[in-house]
């Protein structure tokens, strides 16, 4: 409103001029009251009457600058204002002069709008762990455009403000009383028939889980009365399931058992409905071996490698559900799967306050192991300067395959490794052998030849073996070593030499044999025995020895005990023998044999010695041989057998001595076998007969098979020490076995 004071008189004003302004009864608040040169007592927003004064002179016909009064009025109500000059100016006292000191003004009816607010929850029931929200819609039903529209929403305690999104304008939030949050949205102008929407999002705290909260929103504007609407939001009860998982062992072998224990505990605050545990066995565990045992009230099932256990009903706050899962590792686990991480999850139908602790895992490392067992063996004894084969073996007693297996053999001083198989390396007194891979139950043996020093006498030497795998753990290391002893006992190299006092002798003559026995050391010899078995045609008549024990004669055998012979010492034996009168032409070879005592004799080659004497012959002691050679049958098919025979007869009275009979093998025959005493040499077979008496015969033969068609000759020969060589021939034919066709 503008209030203007005009001097309608004929004189200047004198003194102070005062105007009193009174707002109409519908005024709701004074905004301002002022004018140039005026001093006003107004106290906005009070609507009480106020005064404005000034003292400057106002000439007749002139007007003071207007007083401007700004006020708010209730929507839809009459707008009025009255002003009165209540003092000063030197005015006359006549009533007529005061008639124009009062003036009022009406501005009609103030504009109004009806803002209706509608509020609803985005979702009526939510989890305590999810966002909730409200939708607010403020609609102007007129009749005027609403200006300065504001929506105020006070979120109840327990809802944490997250965001407010108006379709127009902007929103702010501020803490309210009692843990509330006041959201104020300034929407500006809303025309008639239109509206503005707001979406407010908030997150419930766990403290209001299981409750229903009520939220109110109020809409107002410059020209409307407040309107309020409410909405409810139900927060589901919440529980906090936490999961723990343990394994009975940290490491196991392939195929070995392990037990996993999984426990789901309800940390509250609400009870959990239908608690469920899902355990997913890792690839290294054999799912078919798994046995799940739940705690009371639970039931479990398996689908492949996933084991699911459910406890139907309620699990109170603070209560636990558990399951024990016993299973075996697979018999063979690839290296990439040997860190077996077993994971499990727990759920329920009740909202969970902290899903992060619903998971748990247990790590079991699959470490294949194989029990390697070492064995060492040998002959038990070794000669000084001699050699021995030592066997060292490793066996894998499982349960897994052992890889990169290595064998280390230590040879003691006094023994020297001289050869080892492929894959073994000799380094001084140690032999290292790479064995490689051994499956469960497999084994390997390495034979190492060792040589003893000449000084190794009457002592024990132990060779040891150790086995290990550079890659596969061994659960029992106590059996990874073994040893084999070699006892080097007394060694005495005895040597015997035998000589005859003549090279030839007449039938009935005497031969003196000298036997010399020497001990070449290094140990003394005790208990050695010399045995001389004289051949047919020789008869021992007497014997003597340089050792007191002497000799004995029993038939053709002479036995002489040697007693003790110290190293490098020797003794002699004399044997006197008579040649048989019927042995003219015979070659008599006499062999003596030395049998060592308890001491080892490293050289058996010098433990025998022979002497040969030729028995002379004359006209009276000459024999004559006759030979007949036959083939029966003389004609055979290829592949069939025949017998080749020689009959040798002594046609004189004197015996034929040192007889040799031979039969050739023709090229069309394949030799099979000979009669007693026959020895094959190349393409002939020969028999030696000590004697064929006068008028007597000796028959020899061999069997052969036809090998190729054709007719071949064979020859039989016979000769003796006192008879000339004789021969005879026979023919044998081998026929083809192919059929003949005639037509």
C-alpha positions in Angstrom: 0.0 0.0 0.0 1.1 3.6 -0.7 0.0 6.2 2.0 0.4 9.9 0.7 0.0 13.0 2.9 -1.1 16.2 1.0 -1.4 19.8 2.4 -4.8 21.0 1.1 -4.8 24.1 3.2 -3.6 27.6 2.6 -0.7 27.6 5.1 2.5 25.8 5.6 2.5 22.9 8.1 3.9 23.6 11.5 5.6 21.0 13.7 5.5 17.2 13.5 3.2 15.4 11.2 2.2 11.8 12.4 0.4 9.1 10.4 -1.0 5.9 12.1 -1.4 2.8 9.8 -3.6 -0.1 10.7 -3.5 -3.3 8.7 -6.7 -5.2 8.0 -7.6 -8.1 10.2 -6.6 -10.8 7.5 -3.0 -9.6 7.5 -0.7 -12.4 8.6 2.5 -10.5 8.8 4.0 -7.0 8.1 6.9 -7.2 5.7 8.0 -3.5 5.7 6.8 0.1 6.2 9.0 3.0 5.0 9.1 6.2 3.1 11.6 8.9 2.2 11.9 11.3 5.1 9.5 9.3 7.3 10.4 7.6 10.6 8.2 4.6 11.2 7.6 2.6 14.4 6.7 -0.6 12.5 8.1 -3.9 13.9 7.8 -6.6 11.2 6.3 -9.1 11.1 4.0 -7.8 13.8 0.7 -6.7 12.3 0.0 -4.2 15.1 -0.8 -0.6 14.1 2.3 1.6 13.8 3.1 5.3 13.3 5.3 7.3 10.9 6.4 10.9 11.7 8.3 13.8 10.1 8.8 17.5 10.9 9.7 19.2 7.7 7.4 21.9 6.3 4.8 20.9 3.8 3.7 23.9 1.6 0.0 24.3 0.6 -0.9 22.0 -2.3 2.3 19.9 -1.8 2.6 16.2 -0.8 5.2 14.3 1.2 6.8 11.3 -0.4 4.5 8.3 0.1 4.8 5.7 2.9 5.0 2.2 1.3 3.5 -0.6 3.5 4.1 -4.2 2.4 2.2 -7.0 4.3 1.1 -10.6 3.8 -2.6 -11.6 4.0 -4.3 -14.9 4.5 -5.0 -16.6 1.2 -8.4 -15.9 -0.2 -9.3 -13.2 2.3 -10.1 -9.4 1.8 -7.0 -7.3 1.7 -7.5 -3.9 3.5 -5.4 -1.1 5.1 -6.4 2.2 6.8 -4.2 5.3 7.5 -5.0 8.3 9.7 -3.3 11.6 10.4 -3.3 11.6 14.1 -1.2 14.6 15.0 0.6 17.8 14.0 0.8 20.0 11.1 -0.9 23.0 12.7 -4.3 21.9 11.4 -7.5 23.9 12.2 -9.8 22.5 14.8 -12.9 22.6 12.6 -14.6 19.3 12.0 -14.6 20.0 8.4 -10.9 20.1 8.3 -10.6 16.7 9.8 -12.8 14.9 7.4 -10.0 14.1 5.0 -7.5 13.0 7.7 -8.5 9.3 7.3 -8.2 7.0 4.3 -8.5 3.3 3.7 -7.9 1.0 0.8 -9.0 -2.4 -0.3 -7.1 -4.6 -2.7 -9.7 -7.2 -3.2 -9.2 -10.8 -2.2 -5.7 -12.3 -1.7 -4.7 -15.1 -4.1 -4.9 -18.8 -2.7 -3.9 -22.3 -3.8 -4.5 -25.7 -2.3 -1.5 -27.9 -2.2 -2.3 -31.6 -1.6 0.5 -33.9 -0.6 0.6 -37.6 -1.2 3.2 -39.8 0.4 4.0 -43.5 0.0 6.8 -46.0 0.6 8.7 -47.2 -2.5 8.5 -50.7 -1.0 6.4 -51.3 2.0 8.7 -53.9 3.6 12.5 -53.9 3.2 15.5 -55.6 4.6 17.6 -53.8 7.2 20.6 -54.1 4.9 18.9 -52.5 1.9 17.9 -49.0 0.9 14.3 -47.9 1.6 12.5 -44.9 0.2 9.5 -42.7 0.0 7.8 -41.0 -2.9 6.1 -37.6 -2.2 3.9 -35.8 -4.6 2.6 -32.2 -4.0 -0.3 -31.2 -6.4 -1.8 -27.7 -6.8 -5.6 -27.9 -7.1 -5.9 -24.1 -7.4 -7.4 -21.7 -7.8 -4.1 -19.8 -8.0 -0.6 -20.6 -8.9 1.3 -21.7 -5.8 4.6 -19.8 -5.2 7.3 -20.7 -2.8 6.2 -24.3 -2.5 8.0 -26.2 0.2 7.8 -29.9 1.2 9.2 -30.8 4.6 9.8 -34.5 5.5 11.1 -35.5 8.9 12.7 -39.0 8.7 12.2 -40.9 11.9 15.1 -42.0 14.1 16.6 -45.3 12.7 16.5 -44.2 9.1 19.7 -42.7 7.8 19.2 -40.2 5.0 20.9 -41.1 1.7 19.4 -38.8 -1.0 16.5 -36.7 -2.1 15.6 -36.2 -5.7 12.9 -33.6 -6.5 11.4 -33.3 -10.0 12.0 -29.5 -9.6 13.8 -27.3 -7.2 16.3 -28.6 -4.7 16.4 -30.4 -1.3 18.6 -30.1 1.8 18.9 -32.3 4.9 19.7 -31.4 8.5 19.7 -33.2 11.8 16.4 -33.0 13.7 15.4 -33.6 17.2 15.7 -37.1 18.8 17.8 -38.6 16.0 15.5 -37.5 13.2 16.6 -36.0 9.9 14.7 -33.0 8.4 14.6 -33.0 4.7 13.5 -29.6 3.2 12.7 -29.4 -0.5 12.1 -26.0 -2.1 10.0 -26.6 -5.1 9.3 -23.0 -6.3 6.2 -22.4 -8.3 3.5 -25.0 -9.0 0.8 -24.0 -11.4 -2.8 -25.0 -11.0 -3.4 -28.7 -11.9 0.2 -29.6 -11.8 2.5 -31.0 -9.1 6.1 -31.8 -8.2 7.5 -35.1 -7.0 10.3 -36.0 -4.6 12.0 -39.4 -4.0 13.7 -39.7 -0.7 16.0 -42.7 0.0 17.2 -43.8 3.4 18.9 -46.8 4.9 17.5 -48.4 8.0 19.9 -49.1 10.9 20.0 -52.5 12.6 18.4 -51.0 15.6 14.9 -50.7 13.9 15.0 -54.2 12.3 11.8 -56.0 13.0 9.8 -52.7 13.4 7.5 -50.5 11.4 8.3 -46.8 11.3 5.9 -43.9 10.3 7.1 -41.0 8.2 5.2 -37.7 7.6 5.6 -35.0 4.9 4.1 -31.5 4.9 3.6 -29.3 1.8 3.0 -25.6 1.9 3.4 -22.4 -0.2 3.2 -18.7 0.0 -0.6 -18.8 -0.7 -1.6 -22.2 0.7 -2.2 -23.8 4.0 -0.1 -26.8 5.1 -1.1 -30.3 4.0 0.4 -33.5 5.6 0.4 -37.1 4.6 2.1 -40.2 6.2 3.5 -43.5 5.1 4.8 -46.5 7.0 7.9 -48.7 6.3 8.3 -52.1 7.7 11.9 -53.4 8.3 12.3 -57.1 8.3 13.9 -58.9 11.3 17.7 -59.4 10.8 20.0 -62.1 11.9 23.8 -62.3 11.5 25.0 -65.7 10.5 28.8 -66.2 10.7 30.6 -69.2 9.4 33.8 -71.0 10.5 35.5 -73.9 8.9 38.4 -76.2 10.0 40.2 -79.2 8.6 41.4 -82.1 10.7 44.9 -81.9 9.1 46.9 -79.3 7.2 48.6 -81.8 4.9 47.6 -85.2 3.6 48.8 -87.7 1.1 47.0 -88.7 -2.0 44.1 -91.0 -1.1 44.3 -90.1 2.6 41.3 -89.1 4.7 40.5 -85.6 6.0 37.5 -84.3 8.0 36.1 -80.8 7.5 34.0 -79.2 10.3 31.7 -76.3 9.2 29.8 -74.3 11.9 27.2 -71.6 11.2 26.5 -69.4 14.3 23.6 -66.9 14.5 25.0 -63.7 16.1 21.4 -62.3 16.2 19.6 -60.2 17.1 16.7 -62.1 15.5 16.3 -65.8 15.0 17.3 -67.3 11.7 14.8 -69.4 9.7 15.9 -72.5 7.8 19.6 -72.2 8.2 21.5 -73.7 5.2 25.2 -74.6 4.7 26.6 -75.3 1.3 30.1 -76.8 1.1 31.9 -77.1 -2.2 34.6 -79.8 -2.1 37.8 -78.9 -4.1 38.9 -80.9 -7.1 41.5 -82.8 -5.1 38.8 -84.4 -2.9 36.9 -87.5 -4.1 33.3 -86.4 -3.8 32.1 -90.0 -3.9 33.9 -90.7 -0.6 32.3 -87.8 1.2 30.1 -88.5 4.3 28.3 -85.5 5.8 27.1 -85.8 9.4 25.0 -82.7 10.5 24.2 -81.6 14.0 20.8 -82.3 15.5 17.8 -81.4 13.3 19.9 -81.1 10.0 19.8 -83.1 6.8 22.4 -83.2 4.1 22.5 -84.1 0.4 25.2 -84.1 -2.3 25.1 -82.9 -5.9 28.4 -83.6 -7.5 31.0 -81.9 -5.4 28.5 -79.6 -3.6 27.2 -80.8 -0.2 24.0 -78.9 1.1 22.8 -79.2 4.7 19.6 -77.6 5.9 18.2 -77.1 9.5 14.4 -76.5 9.0 12.8 -74.1 11.4 14.2 -71.5 13.7 17.8 -71.1 15.0 17.8 -68.7 17.9 20.2 -65.9 18.4 23.5 -67.3 19.8 22.7 -70.9 18.6 24.9 -72.8 16.1 24.5 -75.5 13.5 27.4 -77.6 12.3 28.3 -80.4 9.9 31.2 -82.8 9.8 32.3 -83.9 6.3 34.7 -86.8 6.1 36.2 -87.5 2.7 39.3 -88.9 1.0 41.8 -87.1 -1.3 41.8 -88.6 -4.8 44.4 -91.4 -5.4 46.1 -89.2 -7.9 46.1 -85.4 -7.7 47.7 -83.2 -10.3 50.2 -80.7 -9.0 48.0 -77.7 -10.0 45.2 -79.0 -7.6 47.3 -79.9 -4.6 46.5 -76.7 -2.7 42.9 -77.9 -2.0 40.8 -74.9 -0.8 37.5 -76.1 0.5 34.9 -73.2 0.6 31.5 -73.1 2.3 28.7 -70.6 2.6 25.7 -70.2 4.9 22.3 -68.7 4.3 18.8 -68.5 5.8 15.4 -67.1 5.0 16.1 -64.3 7.5 17.9 -61.2 6.4 21.6 -61.2 7.2 23.2 -58.1 8.8 26.7 -59.0 7.5 26.9 -61.2 4.5 30.7 -60.8 4.4 31.1 -63.3 7.3 28.8 -65.9 5.6 31.8 -67.5 3.9 34.7 -69.6 5.2 37.3 -71.8 3.8 39.9 -74.4 4.9 43.1 -75.2 3.0 44.5 -78.7 2.9 47.7 -79.3 1.0 47.9 -82.6 -0.8 51.5 -83.7 -0.5 52.2 -87.1 -2.1 54.5 -89.2 0.0 56.2 -92.5 -0.8 58.0 -94.8 1.6 61.3 -95.7 0.0 63.0 -98.8 1.5 66.7 -99.4 1.0 68.3 -102.9 0.9 71.9 -103.9 0.6 73.2 -107.4 0.0 76.4 -109.1 -1.0 78.3 -112.4 -1.0 79.3 -112.0 2.6 83.0 -112.6 2.0 85.7 -111.2 -0.2 89.2 -112.2 -0.9 92.2 -110.0 -0.4 92.8 -108.5 -3.9 89.5 -110.1 -5.1 86.3 -108.7 -6.3 82.7 -109.0 -5.2 79.3 -107.8 -6.6 77.2 -105.8 -4.1 73.5 -105.4 -4.8 71.8 -102.2 -3.6 68.1 -101.9 -4.1 65.3 -99.4 -3.4 61.6 -100.3 -3.2 58.7 -97.9 -3.1 56.2 -99.0 -0.5 53.9 -96.2 -1.5 51.3 -95.0 -1.3 52.3 -92.5 -4.0 54.7 -92.6 -6.9 58.1 -91.3 -5.9 60.0 -89.1 -8.4 63.6 -88.1 -8.7 64.8 -91.1 -6.7 68.5 -91.2 -6.0 70.7 -93.9 -4.4 74.0 -93.1 -2.7 76.4 -95.9 -1.9 79.4 -95.5 0.4 82.2 -98.0 0.0 84.6 -98.3 2.9 88.3 -97.9 2.8 90.1 -101.1 1.7 87.4 -101.7 -0.9 87.4 -99.8 -4.2 84.3 -99.5 -6.6 85.5 -100.5 -10.0 82.3 -100.7 -12.0 78.7 -99.5 -11.8 75.7 -99.7 -14.1 74.4 -96.9 -16.4 73.0 -94.0 -14.5 75.6 -94.3 -11.7 78.6 -92.1 -11.1 81.7 -93.2 -9.2 83.3 -90.5 -7.2 86.1 -91.8 -4.9 84.5 -94.1 -2.3 81.0 -93.0 -3.1 78.7 -94.1 -5.9 75.6 -92.0 -6.8 72.9 -93.6 -8.9 69.9 -91.8 -10.4 67.0 -94.1 -10.3 64.2 -91.8 -11.5 60.5 -92.5 -11.0 59.2 -95.5 -9.0 55.5 -96.2 -8.9 53.9 -97.7 -5.8 55.2 -101.2 -5.4 58.1 -100.8 -7.9 61.7 -101.3 -7.1 65.2 -101.0 -8.7 68.5 -102.7 -8.0 72.0 -101.4 -8.9 74.9 -103.9 -8.8 78.3 -102.4 -8.0 81.5 -104.3 -8.3 84.2 -103.7 -5.7 87.8 -104.8 -5.4 89.5 -105.5 -2.1 93.1 -104.3 -1.4 95.6 -107.1 -1.0 96.0 -105.9 2.5 92.4 -106.6 3.4 92.8 -109.8 5.4 90.8 -111.1 8.3 88.7 -108.0 8.7 85.1 -106.8 8.1 84.2 -104.1 5.7 80.6 -102.6 5.6 79.2 -100.9 2.5 76.1 -98.8 3.1 73.3 -97.4 0.8 71.0 -94.4 1.4 68.0 -93.7 -0.8 65.9 -90.5 -1.1 63.6 -88.6 -3.4 64.4 -85.1 -4.4 60.7 -84.3 -5.0 58.5 -86.7 -3.0 58.4 -86.6 0.8 59.2 -89.9 2.6 57.0 -90.6 5.7 59.5 -93.2 7.2 63.1 -92.1 6.9 64.3 -94.8 9.2 64.2 -97.4 6.5 66.1 -95.3 3.9 69.4 -96.8 4.8 70.9 -100.3 4.8 74.3 -101.9 4.9 76.0 -105.2 3.8 79.1 -106.6 5.5 82.0 -108.2 3.6 84.2 -110.3 5.8 87.7 -110.7 4.4 88.9 -114.0 6.0 92.3 -115.6 5.9 93.6 -116.0 2.4 96.2 -118.5 1.4 97.2 -119.1 -2.2 98.3 -122.7 -2.3 100.1 -123.9 -5.3 100.8 -127.6 -6.3 103.3 -128.9 -8.9 103.7 -132.5 -9.9 106.6 -134.1 -11.8 107.5 -137.7 -12.8 111.1 -139.0 -12.7 110.8 -140.1 -16.4 108.9 -139.4 -19.6 108.5 -143.1 -20.6 108.4 -146.4 -18.9 108.2 -150.0 -20.0 105.2 -152.1 -19.1 105.5 -153.3 -15.5 108.0 -150.5 -14.7 108.0 -148.1 -11.8 107.4 -144.3 -11.8 108.3 -141.9 -9.0 106.0 -138.8 -8.7 107.1 -135.8 -6.7 104.4 -133.3 -5.5 105.4 -129.9 -4.2 102.9 -127.8 -2.3 103.7 -124.1 -1.6 101.8 -121.5 0.3 102.0 -118.1 -1.5 100.3 -116.4 1.4 99.3 -114.0 2.7 97.8 -116.1 5.5 98.9 -119.5 6.9 97.1 -122.5 5.5 95.6 -125.0 7.9 93.8 -128.2 7.0 94.6 -128.4 3.3 94.5 -131.9 1.7 96.3 -133.3 -1.4 94.5 -136.0 -3.3 96.1 -138.0 -6.1 93.7 -140.4 -8.0 96.0 -142.5 -10.1 94.6 -143.5 -13.5 94.0 -147.1 -14.7 97.3 -148.9 -15.4 99.1 -147.3 -12.4 99.1 -148.9 -9.0 100.4 -146.9 -6.0 102.9 -149.0 -4.1 104.3 -146.5 -1.5 104.2 -142.9 -0.5 106.0 -140.5 1.8 105.6 -136.8 2.9 107.8 -134.2 4.5 105.0 -133.5 6.9 104.6 -135.7 9.9 101.0 -136.5 9.1 102.2 -138.6 6.1 99.9 -140.1 3.4 97.5 -143.0 3.0 96.7 -145.3 0.1 93.2 -146.6 -0.6 92.9 -148.3 -4.0 94.0 -145.9 -6.7 93.8 -142.9 -4.3 96.6 -141.3 -2.3 95.6 -138.8 0.4 98.0 -136.5 2.1 96.9 -134.0 4.9 98.9 -130.8 4.8 98.4 -129.6 8.4 99.8 -126.0 8.7 101.8 -124.3 6.0 103.0 -120.8 6.9 103.3 -118.2 4.1 106.1 -118.8 1.6 106.8 -122.3 3.0 106.3 -125.6 1.1 106.4 -129.4 1.6 106.9 -132.4 -0.7 105.2 -135.7 -1.3 106.7 -138.8 -3.0 104.4 -141.4 -4.7 105.8 -144.6 -6.1 103.6 -146.4 -8.7 103.9 -149.5 -10.8 102.8 -149.6 -14.5 100.6 -152.5 -15.5 102.2 -155.1 -17.7 99.3 -154.8 -20.2 99.7 -151.0 -20.6 102.2 -150.9 -23.5 101.6 -147.9 -25.7 99.4 -146.2 -23.1 99.7 -142.5 -22.2 99.3 -142.3 -18.5 98.4 -138.9 -17.1 98.4 -138.6 -13.4 96.7 -135.5 -11.8 97.0 -134.4 -8.2 94.5 -132.0 -6.6 94.9 -129.6 -3.7 91.9 -128.9 -1.6 92.3 -125.7 0.6 91.5 -125.8 4.3 89.4 -123.1 6.1 91.4 -120.3 4.4 90.2 -118.9 1.1 92.4 -119.8 -1.9 92.2 -116.9 -4.4 93.7 -118.9 -7.3 92.1 -122.2 -8.0 94.0 -122.6 -11.3 97.1 -123.7 -9.5 95.4 -126.1 -7.2 95.9 -129.1 -9.7 98.9 -130.4 -11.5 99.5 -133.3 -13.8 102.4 -135.4 -15.1 102.3 -137.6 -18.2 104.4 -140.7 -18.9 104.4 -142.7 -22.1 104.5 -146.5 -21.8 106.8 -148.0 -24.3 105.9 -150.9 -26.7 107.6 -153.6 -28.7 106.7 -156.3 -31.1 105.4 -158.5 -28.3 103.2 -155.8 -26.9 101.7 -154.5 -30.2 97.9 -154.7 -30.9 96.1 -154.5 -34.2 92.8 -152.7 -34.7 90.0 -153.3 -37.2 87.1 -150.9 -37.8 83.7 -151.2 -39.4 81.7 -148.1 -40.2 77.9 -148.2 -41.0 74.9 -146.0 -41.4 71.5 -147.4 -40.4 69.5 -146.7 -42.4 71.8 -145.6 -45.1 69.0 -143.8 -47.0 66.6 -141.4 -45.2 64.2 -138.7 -46.0 65.2 -135.2 -45.1 64.3 -134.5 -41.5 64.5 -138.2 -40.6 67.2 -139.8 -38.4 69.9 -142.3 -38.9 72.5 -143.9 -36.6 76.2 -143.8 -37.6 78.1 -146.6 -35.9 81.8 -147.7 -35.7 82.8 -151.1 -34.4 86.5 -151.4 -33.4 88.0 -154.8 -32.7 91.5 -155.7 -31.3 92.4 -158.7 -33.4 95.5 -159.5 -31.3 95.9 -160.9 -27.8 97.8 -158.0 -26.3 95.5 -155.2 -25.2 95.2 -152.0 -27.2 95.9 -149.1 -24.9 94.9 -145.4 -25.2 92.5 -146.0 -28.0 90.8 -143.1 -29.9 87.9 -143.7 -32.2 86.5 -140.9 -34.5 83.5 -140.6 -36.9 83.1 -137.8 -39.3 79.8 -135.9 -39.8 78.9 -135.6 -43.5 77.5 -132.3 -44.7 74.1 -133.7 -45.6 73.5 -134.7 -41.9 72.8 -132.6 -38.8 74.4 -134.0 -35.6 72.0 -134.7 -32.7 73.8 -136.7 -30.0 76.7 -139.2 -29.4 76.9 -142.3 -27.2 78.7 -142.2 -23.9 82.1 -140.5 -23.9 81.7 -139.0 -27.4 82.8 -135.4 -27.9 82.1 -133.4 -31.0 84.8 -131.2 -32.4 83.9 -129.5 -35.7 82.8 -132.1 -38.3 83.7 -135.2 -36.3 82.9 -137.0 -33.0 85.7 -138.8 -31.0 85.7 -141.3 -28.2 88.7 -142.2 -26.0 89.0 -145.7 -24.5 91.7 -146.6 -22.0 92.0 -150.2 -23.3 90.5 -152.7 -25.6 91.5 -156.2 -24.6 92.7 -158.7 -27.1 89.9 -160.2 -29.2 87.4 -157.6 -27.8 85.5 -154.9 -29.5 84.3 -151.4 -28.7 81.3 -149.8 -30.4 80.6 -146.1 -30.6 77.8 -144.3 -32.4 76.0 -141.0 -32.9 72.5 -140.0 -34.1 72.0 -137.5 -36.9 69.1 -136.0 -39.0 68.9 -135.6 -42.7 69.4 -131.9 -43.4 69.7 -131.7 -47.3 69.2 -134.1 -50.1 72.3 -135.8 -51.5 74.6 -138.8 -51.0 77.7 -138.3 -48.8 80.6 -140.4 -47.5 81.6 -140.5 -43.8 84.8 -142.0 -42.4 85.5 -143.9 -39.2 89.1 -144.1 -37.8 90.7 -145.9 -34.8 94.2 -145.8 -33.4 95.9 -146.8 -30.1 99.2 -146.1 -28.4 100.4 -149.6 -29.4 98.4 -150.0 -32.6 98.4 -148.4 -36.0 95.6 -146.1 -37.2 92.9 -147.9 -39.3 89.9 -146.4 -41.1 86.7 -147.4 -42.9 84.0 -145.6 -44.9 80.3 -145.7 -45.3 77.7 -143.7 -47.4 74.5 -142.1 -46.3 71.9 -140.7 -48.7 69.3 -138.1 -47.8 66.2 -138.0 -50.0 63.9 -135.1 -50.7 60.5 -135.5 -49.2 58.7 -133.7 -52.1 56.1 -135.9 -53.8 56.7 -137.2 -57.3 54.0 -137.0 -60.0 53.7 -139.5 -62.9 51.2 -139.4 -65.7 
